[in-house]
Every structure is written in structure tokens, then in C-alpha cells.
């Protein structure tokens, strides 16, 4: 929340898309912390929509969840071009195929307004290296579940973003539990 508060000042007004909302607890918490923003939750699996509704109950700044397969080359009409002040993605890139990260970046590049923010939170390799042995073990366990999963190298994500006119706004932000925030701005 603190990083978001630094990136999106309290007086920010506009729409924010969360890609990969899961059960919806993050979107609901952000809506409480940013009452002037409208939050658009999304999830690839429509079975999460009732849980998202439950977490957002009573919050008039959380829109009805939409189903988005981030890996798809086209996102639903509910996600029009140049609409969003920010796209937020939490703990998705390492538990999905690389195609999902690619689609997230391309989709965010279309969905964000000029000057908008792409904010990706999760565990990453930095310059090809794991931060700790436990990160490497976790990556190995993820790849055992699905060979297309695993930690992404932050530099590879940056390269994808540059190709979609999204530029790194600041150095990688270190977070608890060996996670990072990658913050990009659409030019």
C-alpha cells in the first residue's frame, strides 16, 4: 500500500485496473485506501468473481469484475484503450506462463493513458540471479508444478515493457519477503 501511495497520490482521480485479482482482497483494500479512484478487478477464472464481489461489498468505487486472460492478444471491451491511470498486477508473473507476462505488458500498454502507471509486484530474478537460496528452491517447486511457471528476470520484463512504450520509472523497489515492485510509466 505504501508504494502505491507514493506512486498514486491521495488526490489521484481515475480508473485503476487490477489484473489477476484472485479472490479480490487486494482490490478491496486499495479501494479503501484510495477513495477517489475507481478500481476495476479482473481475473482469468470467472469462478473468482463471487469472491471478488464479496470482498468489494459496500465499496462503491469497485466495479464489477471482468474476465481477462492476460495472455490473450485482445482484452474485453470493458478494458478500452487509454482509459486507465494505472494497471496493477500482484503475484501473477511467477505463477503463470511467460505468455501471460507478455500479454500483461502489451495489454497494459494499450489500456493505460499517457503518463499512466504499470505496477507489477512479485518475486523476480535480478540480473539472472536469485536473491536467496529459498527463492531458487521456490522457483524450482513452481517449475515442478508447471514448467512454464517460475521467476522472471526483471530485465526481461523491462525489455518487454520498453517495446510497449512503458519505461521503468525508478529502480526496482525492494519489498518484504524478497519481492520487488517494478514501476513503469507509459510515454
Beta strands, then each sheet from edge to edge (+ up, - down):
strand 1: 14-19
strand 2: 37-43
strand 3: 62-67
strand 4: 84-90
strand 5: 112-122
strand 6: 124-125
strand 7: 152-153
strand 8: 166-168
strand 9: 173-175
strand 10: 179-186
sheet 1: 3+ 2+ 1+ 4+ 5+ 10- 8+
sheet 2: 3+ 2+ 1+ 4+ 5+ 10- 9+
sheet 3: 6+ 7+
end
